[in-house]
Amino acid sequence: MLRIAKLPIAVFALFILVFPWTARRIPAIEHYPDIMVFAGIYCLITIGLSLLMGYAGQISIGHAAFFGIGAYISGILTTNYGMNPWACMLIGMAVTAVVAALVGTPSLKLKGHYLAMATLAFGIIIFIIFNEETQWTGGPDGMSGIPGLSLFGFEFDSVERYYYLVWGVVIAAFIFTVNVIQSGTGRALRAIHASESAAGAMGVDVARFKILVFVYSAVLASLAGSFYAHYLNFINPATFDLFFSIKLLIMIALGGMHNIWGAIVGTGLITFLSNEWLQYFEEFEVIVYGAILLFVTVILPEGLAGVPGIVKGWFRR
């Protein structure tokens, strides 16, 4: 049984359905579906990251590494060994789950800044591996020739076809995650966020739930990486660096860390900002991101998802 308000998701699905048709008829935004493909790919990561950080209260600054693991496993297995891309995506998710469990088991015993530093170190290590293992990853020059996706002879060889594929998966992941949040597992995660000691005293298996949510968010990031690799047909380590992990945090902070809808909105805004509107700032792009993060932290601690509550408070007063 779905534990989700059906009207908002229906409106959102309708928007996703008609957006490419609308964009084609407006010359100024006819390239927006391409940007929306990237927004959808990143949404897969931020949905899991929002669950991990906003609901379970666990900090991660290394999710670019899981994104990269999925991308490189798909790229290496399809390019070098001619394997089926869908099978490679599943292998990537399985390998990522194992890696996340191995990394998360000791790391999630830490709290606060120590946990952040542990995930940061993991991300840096994986980034170095991507750069140095030139025999497998191509090193800084990256990998090219990664095949696209097809299903039963149907080729996802256009922006619109890939758009619908990616956003279909995003909506499915969104619905599943919201159901998790509203289940007993979600209540356990919120209890852990509030107080690990109190949650443990109430019988919640804190270590198990923390590892499960960490693995789930990592698997979504791996799936996103595979979609990214098969869409661009090219990957290089620069995509999976520390700055991208920080950009993911800005996405969920802007939208609202404690709201999955906010994660989607924040991801869309930052993706358009990066690909469309920040081209005029050139090397000052990082300053703009810093200003956004500072503004959200000081003025909108609940992100854009908290704006309706602020407005209602104004009217009440």
Secondary structure, 3 states (H helix, E strand, C coil): CCCCCHHHHHHHHHHHHHHHHHHHCCHHHCCHHHHHHHHHHHHHHHHHHHHHHHHCCCCCCCHHHHHHHHHHHHHHHHHHHCCCHHHHHHHHHHHHHHHHHHHHHHHCCCCHHHHHHHHHHHHHHHHHHHHHCHHHHCHHHCEECCCCCEECCEECCCHHHHHHHHHHHHHHHHHHHHHHHCCHHHHHHHHHHHCHHHHHHCCCCHHHHHHHHHHHHHHHHHHHHHHHHHHHCEECHHHHCHHHHHHHHHHHHHHCCCCHHHHHHHHHHHHHHHHHHCCCCHHHHHHHHHHHHHHHHHCCCCCHHHHHHHHHHHHHC
